């Protein structure tokens, strides 16, 4: 009887291990290099590469990359950017360590960004950018509002505005001690241990590279063109697709 119990227990543990490994290995999306030599976990990316929860992506000073998610949402990485990806098929959290990212969300997967201990989350479908500049975090709501969370409250950045969030002296000390974006668990938005102060809203594009938005727009145009061609071809394989935008 005891031997049977041990056998069942070991089998259960093995099954749990297999299920756990499968969950960890579930891919988040595809990393695609745009320019320069971006890396995933320190390995140069030259072709489309599958990324998993826990992977880190880094771009050089002349590099850019994009992570394409299964439902059509995207995260664009600007030059000299380092970030870690966490999440699953419904929620993605980008832990931004330096540089800038642009998130296009609303097709089925929510994308949030942790930067210097604050959490940026969209309140509606659209696109937004987050950039780290020294001890400040710049948040640009290009299309649709976003909400920024810190220990002293939350702040809404309206659509079409940029806001600057400055770290207090105490927060800077906490960040240096390791109490920042890297120390925050992916799902622990309420436990962010950092304080922020909000700056004055300024026009979009003031401090964050417009190149990321240009790439996002180009992707949208390309997707629309492909959809048009597919629709015409499905209806009539011999029909001309020259009228597709």
Protein Blocks (a to p, Z undefined) as FASTA:
>chain_A
ZZmmmmmmmmmmmmmmmmmmmmmmpcfbdcddfbhjddeehiacfbdcdddehiacdddf
kbccddddfkopacdddehiacddeddfkbccdddfbhcddddehjhpacdddeehiacd
dfbecddddddehjaccdddfbocaddddfkbccdddehiacdddddfklmmmmmnopaf
klpcfklmmlpccdddddddddehklgcfklmmmmmmmmmmmmmmmmmmmmmmmommbcf
klpZZ
